């Protein structure tokens, strides 16, 4: 038995967009926020789905997000551009920047954009995949609020700083979408909402010691101490310093290239989040179909390798999410009770009809 409730994607999308419009967003902004958040829920990435909607509402109310604002190009070269997001809606800014990358890449073969003064943009993979739908390789990274402690530190100065890279395959998409921390903050929030202990090695308390209580870390972060560990975990034994390095690379690509704020400097008055996007045409390396065939062969060979005892399948990155998405489209998106309660409260607050939930499986 489960207490989860089920809803159709189009209904969830409609509610999300309407909430954003009621909070001053124009049609384009509201549409993008709804599409990205619902897409996360479709794929089972609930930490970045509609459970985040209240955060956006609160950020608009506090002035962190400025609705109805368009980003501005502040520098442009033959193969790249820099945008000032002007504190606007992250999903809208990110979508415009990736579209710019694609326009540049369509004529030059490669296109890059860095963005400063933006806000939270949802799942990184959404934007990388926009490139792949046009047959390009896509890159999407962003810094975040300061949530991650560098190796041997107890002060959160880096973000969870996701990296997403998407490759077109024959009839499929390879999509690596990963935080450079052990887990994103949203995962701690999910465990806290469900009153569950988290595995030791995910995060540390205000003294830099491991803890299995997500509430301890979340509370410590309010005092700018403690935080989530870099990918690899505590110290260097399992490569924590490598995750730290990856996180710092994201800071350099996003804040460094855009001349914006790095994670420690974000969310002082406005979000000031920075992004980096790229689009690469496989045709700059040879015949497009042959290059994609080569990419597909490698992925196919890897997942066809010998399975470990008791295992029946090896997945390539993005495959599980694609399967979950298909299931969610067919049967409805299942959300936990606290997310359902949150969405019902937002509907009531903004005089919107509540969603008509169905019992989950």
PANU-344044 format. One record per residue (C-alpha): residue number from 1; residue in one letter; x, y, z. Coordinates in steps of 0.02 Angstrom, whole numbers. Layout:
<rs>
<r seq="NUM" type="A" X="X" Y="Y" Z="Z"/>
...
</rs>
This chain:
<rs>
<r seq="1" type="X" X="0" Y="0" Z="0"/>
<r seq="2" type="X" X="56" Y="178" Z="-31"/>
<r seq="3" type="X" X="-5" Y="352" Z="14"/>
<r seq="4" type="X" X="59" Y="425" Z="-148"/>
<r seq="5" type="X" X="-66" Y="508" Z="-263"/>
<r seq="6" type="X" X="-71" Y="506" Z="-452"/>
<r seq="7" type="X" X="-104" Y="648" Z="-575"/>
<r seq="8" type="X" X="-93" Y="672" Z="-763"/>
<r seq="9" type="X" X="54" Y="775" Z="-825"/>
<r seq="10" type="X" X="-54" Y="899" Z="-921"/>
<r seq="11" type="X" X="-157" Y="937" Z="-765"/>
<r seq="12" type="X" X="-2" Y="962" Z="-658"/>
<r seq="13" type="X" X="72" Y="1072" Z="-795"/>
<r seq="14" type="X" X="-84" Y="1180" Z="-802"/>
<r seq="15" type="X" X="-87" Y="1208" Z="-613"/>
<r seq="16" type="X" X="99" Y="1249" Z="-606"/>
<r seq="17" type="X" X="89" Y="1376" Z="-747"/>
<r seq="18" type="X" X="-65" Y="1457" Z="-672"/>
<r seq="19" type="X" X="20" Y="1477" Z="-502"/>
<r seq="20" type="X" X="167" Y="1563" Z="-587"/>
<r seq="21" type="X" X="52" Y="1679" Z="-686"/>
<r seq="22" type="X" X="-40" Y="1726" Z="-526"/>
<r seq="23" type="X" X="131" Y="1778" Z="-459"/>
<r seq="24" type="X" X="170" Y="1900" Z="-598"/>
<r seq="25" type="X" X="254" Y="1791" Z="-728"/>
<r seq="26" type="X" X="215" Y="1818" Z="-910"/>
<r seq="27" type="X" X="154" Y="1675" Z="-1018"/>
<r seq="28" type="X" X="327" Y="1625" Z="-1080"/>
<r seq="29" type="X" X="399" Y="1619" Z="-904"/>
<r seq="30" type="X" X="253" Y="1524" Z="-830"/>
<r seq="31" type="X" X="255" Y="1399" Z="-973"/>
<r seq="32" type="X" X="442" Y="1364" Z="-953"/>
<r seq="33" type="X" X="434" Y="1342" Z="-765"/>
<r seq="34" type="X" X="288" Y="1222" Z="-781"/>
<r seq="35" type="X" X="371" Y="1122" Z="-920"/>
<r seq="36" type="X" X="536" Y="1100" Z="-828"/>
<r seq="37" type="X" X="461" Y="1058" Z="-657"/>
<r seq="38" type="X" X="335" Y="935" Z="-727"/>
<r seq="39" type="X" X="469" Y="858" Z="-837"/>
<r seq="40" type="X" X="570" Y="822" Z="-679"/>
<r seq="41" type="X" X="420" Y="737" Z="-598"/>
<r seq="42" type="X" X="388" Y="636" Z="-756"/>
<r seq="43" type="X" X="565" Y="569" Z="-747"/>
<r seq="44" type="X" X="554" Y="530" Z="-562"/>
<r seq="45" type="X" X="673" Y="672" Z="-513"/>
<r seq="46" type="X" X="555" Y="729" Z="-375"/>
<r seq="47" type="X" X="688" Y="832" Z="-287"/>
<r seq="48" type="X" X="678" Y="956" Z="-433"/>
<r seq="49" type="X" X="495" Y="940" Z="-479"/>
<r seq="50" type="X" X="337" Y="1030" Z="-426"/>
<r seq="51" type="X" X="389" Y="1010" Z="-244"/>
<r seq="52" type="X" X="497" Y="1163" Z="-285"/>
<r seq="53" type="X" X="351" Y="1271" Z="-340"/>
<r seq="54" type="X" X="326" Y="1355" Z="-170"/>
<r seq="55" type="X" X="510" Y="1402" Z="-171"/>
<r seq="56" type="X" X="483" Y="1502" Z="-331"/>
<r seq="57" type="X" X="327" Y="1584" Z="-260"/>
<r seq="58" type="X" X="423" Y="1633" Z="-103"/>
<r seq="59" type="X" X="571" Y="1697" Z="-205"/>
<r seq="60" type="X" X="458" Y="1809" Z="-308"/>
<r seq="61" type="X" X="376" Y="1876" Z="-151"/>
<r seq="62" type="X" X="545" Y="1915" Z="-72"/>
<r seq="63" type="X" X="615" Y="1995" Z="-229"/>
<r seq="64" type="X" X="747" Y="1863" Z="-266"/>
<r seq="65" type="X" X="659" Y="1822" Z="-430"/>
<r seq="66" type="X" X="597" Y="1965" Z="-539"/>
<r seq="67" type="X" X="456" Y="1904" Z="-651"/>
<r seq="68" type="X" X="419" Y="1976" Z="-822"/>
<r seq="69" type="X" X="602" Y="2014" Z="-859"/>
<r seq="70" type="X" X="699" Y="1966" Z="-1015"/>
<r seq="71" type="X" X="887" Y="1928" Z="-1012"/>
<r seq="72" type="X" X="1007" Y="2041" Z="-1107"/>
<r seq="73" type="X" X="1160" Y="1998" Z="-1212"/>
<r seq="74" type="X" X="1307" Y="2094" Z="-1137"/>
<r seq="75" type="X" X="1445" Y="2018" Z="-1244"/>
<r seq="76" type="X" X="1446" Y="1918" Z="-1405"/>
<r seq="77" type="X" X="1580" Y="1840" Z="-1514"/>
<r seq="78" type="X" X="1573" Y="1725" Z="-1664"/>
<r seq="79" type="X" X="1547" Y="1568" Z="-1561"/>
<r seq="80" type="X" X="1486" Y="1629" Z="-1391"/>
<r seq="81" type="X" X="1378" Y="1752" Z="-1295"/>
<r seq="82" type="X" X="1362" Y="1813" Z="-1117"/>
<r seq="83" type="X" X="1190" Y="1852" Z="-1044"/>
<r seq="84" type="X" X="1139" Y="1957" Z="-895"/>
<r seq="85" type="X" X="982" Y="1874" Z="-829"/>
<r seq="86" type="X" X="933" Y="2032" Z="-734"/>
<r seq="87" type="X" X="867" Y="1928" Z="-590"/>
<r seq="88" type="X" X="730" Y="1848" Z="-694"/>
<r seq="89" type="X" X="652" Y="1676" Z="-701"/>
<r seq="90" type="X" X="790" Y="1546" Z="-717"/>
<r seq="91" type="X" X="698" Y="1426" Z="-833"/>
<r seq="92" type="X" X="657" Y="1563" Z="-956"/>
<r seq="93" type="X" X="834" Y="1634" Z="-954"/>
<r seq="94" type="X" X="912" Y="1463" Z="-975"/>
<r seq="95" type="X" X="799" Y="1418" Z="-1119"/>
<r seq="96" type="X" X="842" Y="1579" Z="-1212"/>
<r seq="97" type="X" X="1028" Y="1550" Z="-1184"/>
<r seq="98" type="X" X="1022" Y="1371" Z="-1249"/>
<r seq="99" type="X" X="922" Y="1427" Z="-1400"/>
<r seq="100" type="X" X="1060" Y="1554" Z="-1433"/>
<r seq="101" type="X" X="1190" Y="1415" Z="-1422"/>
<r seq="102" type="X" X="1092" Y="1314" Z="-1550"/>
<r seq="103" type="X" X="1076" Y="1463" Z="-1667"/>
<r seq="104" type="X" X="1264" Y="1493" Z="-1659"/>
<r seq="105" type="X" X="1306" Y="1308" Z="-1679"/>
<r seq="106" type="X" X="1193" Y="1295" Z="-1830"/>
<r seq="107" type="X" X="1309" Y="1412" Z="-1924"/>
<r seq="108" type="X" X="1479" Y="1383" Z="-1843"/>
<r seq="109" type="X" X="1466" Y="1204" Z="-1780"/>
<r seq="110" type="X" X="1487" Y="1253" Z="-1597"/>
<r seq="111" type="X" X="1399" Y="1378" Z="-1486"/>
<r seq="112" type="X" X="1422" Y="1426" Z="-1304"/>
<r seq="113" type="X" X="1334" Y="1543" Z="-1183"/>
<r seq="114" type="X" X="1373" Y="1594" Z="-1005"/>
<r seq="115" type="X" X="1242" Y="1679" Z="-897"/>
<r seq="116" type="X" X="1252" Y="1787" Z="-740"/>
<r seq="117" type="X" X="1117" Y="1859" Z="-627"/>
<r seq="118" type="X" X="994" Y="1716" Z="-654"/>
<r seq="119" type="X" X="898" Y="1602" Z="-535"/>
<r seq="120" type="X" X="868" Y="1417" Z="-506"/>
<r seq="121" type="X" X="832" Y="1337" Z="-675"/>
<r seq="122" type="X" X="770" Y="1162" Z="-629"/>
<r seq="123" type="X" X="850" Y="1003" Z="-696"/>
<r seq="124" type="X" X="1010" Y="1034" Z="-793"/>
<r seq="125" type="X" X="975" Y="892" Z="-914"/>
<r seq="126" type="X" X="821" Y="977" Z="-985"/>
<r seq="127" type="X" X="928" Y="1107" Z="-1075"/>
<r seq="128" type="X" X="1063" Y="987" Z="-1132"/>
<r seq="129" type="X" X="927" Y="879" Z="-1208"/>
<r seq="130" type="X" X="858" Y="1028" Z="-1305"/>
<r seq="131" type="X" X="1018" Y="1022" Z="-1407"/>
<r seq="132" type="X" X="1008" Y="835" Z="-1435"/>
<r seq="133" type="X" X="831" Y="848" Z="-1502"/>
<r seq="134" type="X" X="909" Y="947" Z="-1645"/>
<r seq="135" type="X" X="1047" Y="818" Z="-1669"/>
<r seq="136" type="X" X="1180" Y="913" Z="-1570"/>
<r seq="137" type="X" X="1282" Y="870" Z="-1417"/>
<r seq="138" type="X" X="1217" Y="974" Z="-1272"/>
<r seq="139" type="X" X="1302" Y="1041" Z="-1116"/>
<r seq="140" type="X" X="1217" Y="1123" Z="-967"/>
<r seq="141" type="X" X="1291" Y="1173" Z="-799"/>
<r seq="142" type="X" X="1244" Y="1292" Z="-660"/>
<r seq="143" type="X" X="1308" Y="1348" Z="-493"/>
<r seq="144" type="X" X="1187" Y="1352" Z="-346"/>
<r seq="145" type="X" X="1167" Y="1415" Z="-170"/>
<r seq="146" type="X" X="1319" Y="1376" Z="-60"/>
<r seq="147" type="X" X="1280" Y="1201" Z="0"/>
<r seq="148" type="X" X="1439" Y="1099" Z="-23"/>
<r seq="149" type="X" X="1594" Y="1095" Z="87"/>
<r seq="150" type="X" X="1761" Y="1079" Z="-6"/>
<r seq="151" type="X" X="1870" Y="932" Z="46"/>
<r seq="152" type="X" X="1933" Y="962" Z="225"/>
<r seq="153" type="X" X="1818" Y="1113" Z="251"/>
<r seq="154" type="X" X="1664" Y="1138" Z="359"/>
<r seq="155" type="X" X="1606" Y="1296" Z="270"/>
<r seq="156" type="X" X="1484" Y="1276" Z="124"/>
<r seq="157" type="X" X="1558" Y="1388" Z="-12"/>
<r seq="158" type="X" X="1522" Y="1284" Z="-168"/>
<r seq="159" type="X" X="1359" Y="1232" Z="-248"/>
<r seq="160" type="X" X="1293" Y="1060" Z="-290"/>
<r seq="161" type="X" X="1340" Y="1121" Z="-464"/>
<r seq="162" type="X" X="1263" Y="994" Z="-584"/>
<r seq="163" type="X" X="1340" Y="944" Z="-749"/>
<r seq="164" type="X" X="1229" Y="881" Z="-890"/>
<r seq="165" type="X" X="1295" Y="816" Z="-1056"/>
<r seq="166" type="X" X="1181" Y="744" Z="-1189"/>
<r seq="167" type="X" X="1229" Y="644" Z="-1345"/>
<r seq="168" type="X" X="1116" Y="593" Z="-1489"/>
<r seq="169" type="X" X="1115" Y="405" Z="-1518"/>
<r seq="170" type="X" X="1023" Y="303" Z="-1648"/>
<r seq="171" type="X" X="842" Y="325" Z="-1591"/>
<r seq="172" type="X" X="892" Y="363" Z="-1412"/>
<r seq="173" type="X" X="977" Y="495" Z="-1305"/>
<r seq="174" type="X" X="1125" Y="474" Z="-1188"/>
<r seq="175" type="X" X="1099" Y="600" Z="-1048"/>
<r seq="176" type="X" X="1219" Y="615" Z="-902"/>
<r seq="177" type="X" X="1138" Y="734" Z="-776"/>
<r seq="178" type="X" X="1228" Y="734" Z="-609"/>
<r seq="179" type="X" X="1266" Y="843" Z="-462"/>
<r seq="180" type="X" X="1450" Y="862" Z="-420"/>
<r seq="181" type="X" X="1402" Y="830" Z="-239"/>
<r seq="182" type="X" X="1356" Y="660" Z="-168"/>
<r seq="183" type="X" X="1174" Y="713" Z="-179"/>
<r seq="184" type="X" X="1079" Y="874" Z="-217"/>
<r seq="185" type="X" X="999" Y="973" Z="-76"/>
<r seq="186" type="X" X="829" Y="918" Z="-139"/>
<r seq="187" type="X" X="872" Y="738" Z="-93"/>
<r seq="188" type="X" X="902" Y="791" Z="88"/>
<r seq="189" type="X" X="736" Y="884" Z="83"/>
<r seq="190" type="X" X="648" Y="728" Z="19"/>
<r seq="191" type="X" X="721" Y="623" Z="161"/>
<r seq="192" type="X" X="676" Y="759" Z="287"/>
<r seq="193" type="X" X="496" Y="769" Z="221"/>
<r seq="194" type="X" X="482" Y="580" Z="239"/>
<r seq="195" type="X" X="567" Y="579" Z="411"/>
<r seq="196" type="X" X="699" Y="457" Z="348"/>
<r seq="197" type="X" X="882" Y="441" Z="399"/>
<r seq="198" type="X" X="1004" Y="476" Z="259"/>
<r seq="199" type="X" X="1157" Y="368" Z="229"/>
<r seq="200" type="X" X="1314" Y="418" Z="322"/>
<r seq="201" type="X" X="1432" Y="500" Z="198"/>
<r seq="202" type="X" X="1305" Y="614" Z="114"/>
<r seq="203" type="X" X="1330" Y="767" Z="223"/>
<r seq="204" type="X" X="1414" Y="840" Z="377"/>
<r seq="205" type="X" X="1357" Y="942" Z="527"/>
<r seq="206" type="X" X="1418" Y="1115" Z="579"/>
<r seq="207" type="X" X="1582" Y="1041" Z="643"/>
<r seq="208" type="X" X="1619" Y="946" Z="483"/>
<r seq="209" type="X" X="1571" Y="777" Z="557"/>
<r seq="210" type="X" X="1465" Y="649" Z="463"/>
<r seq="211" type="X" X="1281" Y="641" Z="509"/>
<r seq="212" type="X" X="1134" Y="533" Z="454"/>
<r seq="213" type="X" X="1003" Y="662" Z="505"/>
<r seq="214" type="X" X="954" Y="773" Z="357"/>
<r seq="215" type="X" X="874" Y="900" Z="475"/>
<r seq="216" type="X" X="1042" Y="927" Z="562"/>
<r seq="217" type="X" X="1128" Y="972" Z="399"/>
<r seq="218" type="X" X="984" Y="1078" Z="335"/>
<r seq="219" type="X" X="982" Y="1175" Z="500"/>
<r seq="220" type="X" X="1172" Y="1197" Z="497"/>
<r seq="221" type="X" X="1162" Y="1268" Z="322"/>
<r seq="222" type="X" X="1053" Y="1408" Z="387"/>
<r seq="223" type="X" X="1204" Y="1461" Z="491"/>
<r seq="224" type="X" X="1321" Y="1440" Z="342"/>
<r seq="225" type="X" X="1411" Y="1293" Z="420"/>
<r seq="226" type="X" X="1408" Y="1108" Z="380"/>
<r seq="227" type="X" X="1337" Y="1049" Z="215"/>
<r seq="228" type="X" X="1333" Y="918" Z="80"/>
<r seq="229" type="X" X="1492" Y="826" Z="33"/>
<r seq="230" type="X" X="1572" Y="829" Z="-140"/>
<r seq="231" type="X" X="1550" Y="676" Z="-251"/>
<r seq="232" type="X" X="1658" Y="542" Z="-173"/>
<r seq="233" type="X" X="1617" Y="590" Z="6"/>
<r seq="234" type="X" X="1722" Y="635" Z="156"/>
<r seq="235" type="X" X="1909" Y="663" Z="131"/>
<r seq="236" type="X" X="2009" Y="587" Z="-12"/>
<r seq="237" type="X" X="1993" Y="398" Z="19"/>
<r seq="238" type="X" X="1848" Y="378" Z="-104"/>
<r seq="239" type="X" X="1886" Y="526" Z="-216"/>
<r seq="240" type="X" X="1799" Y="668" Z="-125"/>
<r seq="241" type="X" X="1934" Y="786" Z="-187"/>
<r seq="242" type="X" X="1885" Y="740" Z="-366"/>
<r seq="243" type="X" X="1704" Y="791" Z="-336"/>
<r seq="244" type="X" X="1769" Y="951" Z="-259"/>
<r seq="245" type="X" X="1871" Y="982" Z="-417"/>
<r seq="246" type="X" X="1721" Y="952" Z="-529"/>
<r seq="247" type="X" X="1617" Y="1074" Z="-427"/>
<r seq="248" type="X" X="1752" Y="1206" Z="-443"/>
<r seq="249" type="X" X="1760" Y="1178" Z="-632"/>
<r seq="250" type="X" X="1574" Y="1219" Z="-640"/>
<r seq="251" type="X" X="1604" Y="1379" Z="-542"/>
<r seq="252" type="X" X="1738" Y="1430" Z="-667"/>
<r seq="253" type="X" X="1629" Y="1391" Z="-819"/>
<r seq="254" type="X" X="1475" Y="1479" Z="-750"/>
<r seq="255" type="X" X="1526" Y="1621" Z="-635"/>
<r seq="256" type="X" X="1703" Y="1637" Z="-701"/>
<r seq="257" type="X" X="1663" Y="1653" Z="-886"/>
<r seq="258" type="X" X="1509" Y="1762" Z="-857"/>
<r seq="259" type="X" X="1601" Y="1871" Z="-730"/>
<r seq="260" type="X" X="1461" Y="1839" Z="-609"/>
<r seq="261" type="X" X="1449" Y="1776" Z="-430"/>
<r seq="262" type="X" X="1510" Y="1605" Z="-376"/>
<r seq="263" type="X" X="1404" Y="1500" Z="-260"/>
<r seq="264" type="X" X="1466" Y="1576" Z="-97"/>
<r seq="265" type="X" X="1409" Y="1747" Z="-159"/>
<r seq="266" type="X" X="1235" Y="1697" Z="-217"/>
<r seq="267" type="X" X="1069" Y="1734" Z="-130"/>
<r seq="268" type="X" X="1128" Y="1890" Z="-39"/>
<r seq="269" type="X" X="993" Y="2005" Z="-109"/>
<r seq="270" type="X" X="948" Y="1919" Z="-272"/>
<r seq="271" type="X" X="985" Y="1744" Z="-334"/>
<r seq="272" type="X" X="1135" Y="1793" Z="-441"/>
<r seq="273" type="X" X="1147" Y="1614" Z="-505"/>
<r seq="274" type="X" X="1260" Y="1582" Z="-655"/>
<r seq="275" type="X" X="1242" Y="1454" Z="-795"/>
<r seq="276" type="X" X="1345" Y="1387" Z="-940"/>
<r seq="277" type="X" X="1277" Y="1304" Z="-1097"/>
<r seq="278" type="X" X="1351" Y="1226" Z="-1252"/>
<r seq="279" type="X" X="1293" Y="1150" Z="-1415"/>
<r seq="280" type="X" X="1409" Y="1050" Z="-1529"/>
<r seq="281" type="X" X="1365" Y="986" Z="-1702"/>
<r seq="282" type="X" X="1433" Y="809" Z="-1724"/>
<r seq="283" type="X" X="1457" Y="852" Z="-1908"/>
<r seq="284" type="X" X="1613" Y="953" Z="-1867"/>
<r seq="285" type="X" X="1697" Y="785" Z="-1836"/>
<r seq="286" type="X" X="1640" Y="699" Z="-1997"/>
<r seq="287" type="X" X="1481" Y="633" Z="-2076"/>
<r seq="288" type="X" X="1345" Y="662" Z="-1946"/>
<r seq="289" type="X" X="1262" Y="492" Z="-1967"/>
<r seq="290" type="X" X="1428" Y="402" Z="-1955"/>
<r seq="291" type="X" X="1479" Y="498" Z="-1799"/>
<r seq="292" type="X" X="1313" Y="460" Z="-1714"/>
<r seq="293" type="X" X="1332" Y="277" Z="-1766"/>
<r seq="294" type="X" X="1503" Y="277" Z="-1681"/>
<r seq="295" type="X" X="1431" Y="352" Z="-1521"/>
<r seq="296" type="X" X="1291" Y="224" Z="-1521"/>
<r seq="297" type="X" X="1409" Y="78" Z="-1547"/>
<r seq="298" type="X" X="1512" Y="124" Z="-1394"/>
<r seq="299" type="X" X="1360" Y="143" Z="-1281"/>
<r seq="300" type="X" X="1284" Y="-20" Z="-1346"/>
<r seq="301" type="X" X="1446" Y="-114" Z="-1317"/>
<r seq="302" type="X" X="1463" Y="-49" Z="-1140"/>
<r seq="303" type="X" X="1286" Y="-97" Z="-1087"/>
<r seq="304" type="X" X="1306" Y="-267" Z="-1171"/>
<r seq="305" type="X" X="1458" Y="-308" Z="-1063"/>
<r seq="306" type="X" X="1452" Y="-453" Z="-939"/>
<r seq="307" type="X" X="1329" Y="-423" Z="-797"/>
<r seq="308" type="X" X="1373" Y="-442" Z="-614"/>
<r seq="309" type="X" X="1298" Y="-592" Z="-525"/>
<r seq="310" type="X" X="1113" Y="-568" Z="-497"/>
<r seq="311" type="X" X="1099" Y="-423" Z="-620"/>
<r seq="312" type="X" X="998" Y="-434" Z="-781"/>
<r seq="313" type="X" X="1029" Y="-263" Z="-860"/>
<r seq="314" type="X" X="1158" Y="-124" Z="-872"/>
<r seq="315" type="X" X="1081" Y="47" Z="-902"/>
<r seq="316" type="X" X="1156" Y="191" Z="-998"/>
<r seq="317" type="X" X="1134" Y="365" Z="-925"/>
<r seq="318" type="X" X="962" Y="436" Z="-953"/>
<r seq="319" type="X" X="883" Y="267" Z="-991"/>
<r seq="320" type="X" X="799" Y="242" Z="-822"/>
<r seq="321" type="X" X="728" Y="417" Z="-828"/>
<r seq="322" type="X" X="663" Y="389" Z="-1004"/>
<r seq="323" type="X" X="576" Y="229" Z="-949"/>
<r seq="324" type="X" X="503" Y="315" Z="-796"/>
<r seq="325" type="X" X="443" Y="458" Z="-905"/>
<r seq="326" type="X" X="351" Y="340" Z="-1021"/>
<r seq="327" type="X" X="269" Y="254" Z="-873"/>
<r seq="328" type="X" X="219" Y="421" Z="-797"/>
<r seq="329" type="X" X="141" Y="479" Z="-960"/>
<r seq="330" type="X" X="41" Y="319" Z="-973"/>
<r seq="331" type="X" X="-14" Y="299" Z="-792"/>
<r seq="332" type="X" X="6" Y="471" Z="-716"/>
<r seq="333" type="X" X="138" Y="552" Z="-606"/>
<r seq="334" type="X" X="143" Y="488" Z="-427"/>
<r seq="335" type="X" X="185" Y="617" Z="-294"/>
<r seq="336" type="X" X="214" Y="598" Z="-108"/>
<r seq="337" type="X" X="84" Y="660" Z="19"/>
<r seq="338" type="X" X="182" Y="815" Z="70"/>
<r seq="339" type="X" X="200" Y="872" Z="-110"/>
<r seq="340" type="X" X="15" Y="842" Z="-139"/>
<r seq="341" type="X" X="-24" Y="945" Z="17"/>
<r seq="342" type="X" X="92" Y="1084" Z="-41"/>
<r seq="343" type="X" X="9" Y="1094" Z="-212"/>
<r seq="344" type="X" X="-165" Y="1093" Z="-136"/>
<r seq="345" type="X" X="-115" Y="1237" Z="-21"/>
<r seq="346" type="X" X="-45" Y="1337" Z="-168"/>
<r seq="347" type="X" X="-207" Y="1308" Z="-264"/>
<r seq="348" type="X" X="-308" Y="1371" Z="-117"/>
<r seq="349" type="X" X="-193" Y="1521" Z="-89"/>
<r seq="350" type="X" X="-210" Y="1581" Z="-268"/>
<r seq="351" type="X" X="-393" Y="1537" Z="-292"/>
<r seq="352" type="X" X="-363" Y="1393" Z="-412"/>
<r seq="353" type="X" X="-462" Y="1232" Z="-418"/>
<r seq="354" type="X" X="-370" Y="1091" Z="-331"/>
<r seq="355" type="X" X="-305" Y="949" Z="-437"/>
<r seq="356" type="X" X="-416" Y="795" Z="-445"/>
<r seq="357" type="X" X="-297" Y="667" Z="-371"/>
<r seq="358" type="X" X="-313" Y="480" Z="-393"/>
<r seq="359" type="X" X="-246" Y="346" Z="-277"/>
<r seq="360" type="X" X="-72" Y="286" Z="-323"/>
<r seq="361" type="X" X="-29" Y="105" Z="-348"/>
</rs>
